[in-house]
Amino acid sequence: MSGEHMADICVIGGGAGGIAMASGAAQLGAKVVLIEKGQMGGENLNRGTVASKALIAASRRAQNARQTRGFGITPLTPVINFRAVAEHIQSVIAAIAPNESAERMTGFGIQVLRGFARFSGRDTVTVGDHLIKAKQFVVATGSSPAIPAIDGIASVPLLTNETLFANTTRFDHLIILGGTGIAFELAQAYLRLGSRVTLIARGPFLPEFDPEMAQPLAARLREEGAVLAENVTCDRIEATESGGVRLHVSKDGDVDSVEGSHLMVADGRTPNLADLGLDIAGIKFDPTGIRVSRHLRTSNKQVYAIGDVAGGAPYATLARHQANILVRRLVLNASVVAQPDNLPRVVFTDPELAHIGMTETQARARYKQAIRVLRWPFSQNDRAIAERQTDGFAKVIAGPSGRILGATIIGQGAGDLIQTWSLAVSAGLTVAQVSESIAPYPTFAETSLKAAQGYTLERPAETGVSGVYRLLPRFG
């Protein structure tokens, strides 16, 4: 071995979770080694969240040009330069990259090793000619696109998030396999950039969200021109003579086919487990990921795992949350655990869809009819009316005592508005407590406040105070 390294914590993977783990631990005084075989920032920065949001931003500008008539401005048909759009995406990545670079990590006192990490024992990892021995290890290698087992899929050109953002030409007809949030985001983005889009889901659309809130989003995409089909089986895929793809599909006994110029898969992720030497280290795993306890510890007590590779939802938010929890546990010896049920989820479409905590279905399964469902529409929000963004509403689920169990918002800026309810769910606040807060006027945030105030206005009916209000009109 050309070098042996001793560390308090060795982090394997330089994506969102790994960087949060390494930088957090180092800034608290731990001696940290960070190993990354590819690009620093991982999927999140280079081929995932950041890239897709840059694409969405470009598509939104194009749509804004088309939707100006109600403001007294003549609509325009935007001219889209796809090479320039690709350059925009790469420039956004480049602007953020220094925050997650090897140089910045080195500045925190972290030793960064580039190469493929593999456990060589229960408490050692090798990277090329380097041997790392650490008190604790954290595996944060993330995940890769899952390719469904469909007859013929290996014989046609296939796009995933790993290849999509390098595209510099317009897709004539993009077919997307998947009903996830990212599938919806990309479908709307490419639709607004001038492509025909067909989205096919093998199950229901957006299964992790409240159906009442997910269906309006599907309706919006259809209004904009997308073809959407859920609960569809893709039986076979083949190449066409023109160089495109043809999908043979079925639903409820009916058989059909759809042709497109390009095919993209956005239907789940597979944890990156291969060649890590997990067996050598005594780490248990299965196809869904590394098995971890509620403390994120593996079957090897010196090894922890966070994010996608540990079977978590494929969100940078979760990986970073788990990293922050683990930093406090390993470095500060704090008695804290991750709260994956309190993970906010956002679909960055137009309108945005955001959720925190329990859905109505989950709450009713636990509390039966003792819950209360509160709603407030954007159409009753002055800011939304002024900006002509009145589609959507806020939906809040309250428990028997008024404690907030969950919330979902569909509408302009829902991803930002959900933060109020994320705090409320995490802190165990009641709807009455939220209703006492003050939202600046006029803002979209008033939508959440109005939903909460609706709860307090209903409370007198349960106390007998309502009788007083009924008598008051009789006395003028």
C-alpha positions, 0 to 999 in steps of 0.5 A: 500500500502506498499510503495508510490513513487513520480517521475518526470517520471515513465517508464513502460517497461525495454526493449530497449526503456524503458531503453533508456528513463529511463537512459537518463532522470535520467542522466539529473537529473530527478527522475525516476521510471522504472518498468519491470515485466520480464527480463531487456532488454526485447525482444531486448536483451533476445529473439530478435535482440541480440539473432538472431544476435548471431545465424547469426554470428555462421551460417556465420562462418559455411558458411565461412568454406564452401566457401574458394576455391577461396582463395586457401584454401580447403573448409571444411564441418563444424561440428555443435554442436547445444548445443554449438551454443545455449550456444554461444547465451546465452553467448552473451546475458549474456555479454551485460546484465550488460549494461541493468541490474537493478543494472546499472539502480540503479547506475544512480539513477533510482528506479527499481520496478519489477512486473506488472504495471497497471494504477490506475488513470490518474496519478497513477500506481500500482505495487503489493503493490507499488503506483507510482505517477508521473508528466509524464508516458512513456509506453514502454511495447513492443510487442509479436509475432502475431499468424495468425488465421489459422485453426489448428495452435493451435493444433501443436507445434509452435516456435516463437522468445520467444522459438526459441533460447533455441533450442539445436538440429538441425531442420530437416526441418524448415517451417517459416511463414513470409516474413519479414526481421527476417524471412529471417535472420532466414531462412538463418541462419538455412539453413547454420546450416544444416537444410532444410528450407521452407519460406512461406509468405502470401504477397510479400517478404520484403514489406518494401523494394524496390522490386528491392533490395529485389528480389536478396536476395530471389534469394540468399537464393534459391541458398543456398537451401531454398524453398521460396514462396510468396503471398501464403495462408495457409488454414490449419495446422495439426500434422503429425504422425511423430510429425511434421507439415503439411501445406495446402496452396493455390496460384492462385487457385492451392492447395498444401501441405508442411510437416516439422519437425518444424514450426515457426511464424515470421509474425508480432507483437502484441502490449502488451496492456493487463491489463495495465489499459489504460481505467482507465487512459483515454488512447485511443488505438486500436489493432494496439497500443496506439494512440499517437500524433507526440509528442508521447503523448497519449490522457492522456496529462501526458502519452506518449508511444514509440516503438512497443506498440505505433504502431511503427515498431518493431525495437529497433532503433525506440524505442531508437530514440523515447526515445531520443526525448522524453528525450529532450522534457520532461527533457530539454523542447526541441522542437523536434519531432521523425523522423520515416521516417528517420529510417534505416532498415537492414536485417542482411542476407548475403548479408545484405540489408539496407534502409533509407528514400524513396523507388523509388516507394514512390519518384516517387509517390511524384515527378513523373519523376523529380527524379534521380536514381543512382546505383553503383555495388559492382563488381566495388569496389576493396575491394569487388573484393579482398574479393570476395564479389561482389554481390550487389549494392548501389541505391540512390534516388535524388530529383529534386534539388539533395537532397537525398530522400532515399538509399538502399544498398544490399551487404557486410556490407550494415548495416554499409554503410547505415549510410552515407545515414542516415546522408544525409537524416536526414541533407537534404544533396544533392548528390553533397555534399556527392560526395565531401566526401573522402572514404578511399581506398580500402573500401566498403564505396567507393561504396556509394561515387561512386554512388554519384559521378555518379550524379555529372558527369551527371550534365554537360549534363544539363548545356551546359558545356557538349558541351565543353567536346564534342569539346575538342577531336577535338582540340586534 
